[in-house]
Amino acid sequence: MTVEQAEAVLSPTGVTIALQHRFAFDTGTILRLDNYAMINIFDDGRYYIQGENIESLVALFRATEEPWDPETWSGELPQQGLPPIFPLS
């Protein structure tokens, strides 16, 4: 899931994004919605919806792509490329 895909899924619902910001450590984007739900979209494509009364939102997003389930997460972190390290000389 990307932010653009999430925006397209939300578009016909009337639910709008109240605030959009990056996670700490720059690993993804949080969409805070005007219905107080939050969609966490990770840079590796995973997404997770949280908040109260989110059942219809989850069903709508699930029709596009299955959400990430933290209950089944093995703890493995996605591989990210490290920035280049240059010598000080």
NORHU-V219437 format. One record per residue. RES is the residue in one small letter. PHI is phi as a letter, one per 40 degrees, with the letter a starting at -180 (999 if undefined). Layout:
RES,PHI
RES,PHI
//
This chain:
m,999
t,b
v,c
e,c
q,c
a,c
e,c
a,c
v,c
l,c
s,d
p,c
t,c
g,g
v,c
t,b
i,c
a,c
l,a
q,b
h,a
r,c
f,c
a,c
f,g
d,f
t,b
g,i
t,b
i,b
l,b
r,c
l,c
d,c
n,c
y,g
a,c
m,b
i,b
n,c
i,b
f,c
d,c
d,c
g,h
r,c
y,a
y,a
i,b
q,b
g,h
e,c
n,f
i,b
e,d
s,c
l,c
v,c
a,c
l,c
f,c
r,c
a,c
t,c
e,a
e,c
p,c
w,c
d,b
p,c
e,c
t,b
w,c
s,c
g,g
e,c
l,c
p,c
q,c
q,b
g,c
l,c
p,c
p,c
i,b
f,b
p,c
l,c
s,c
//
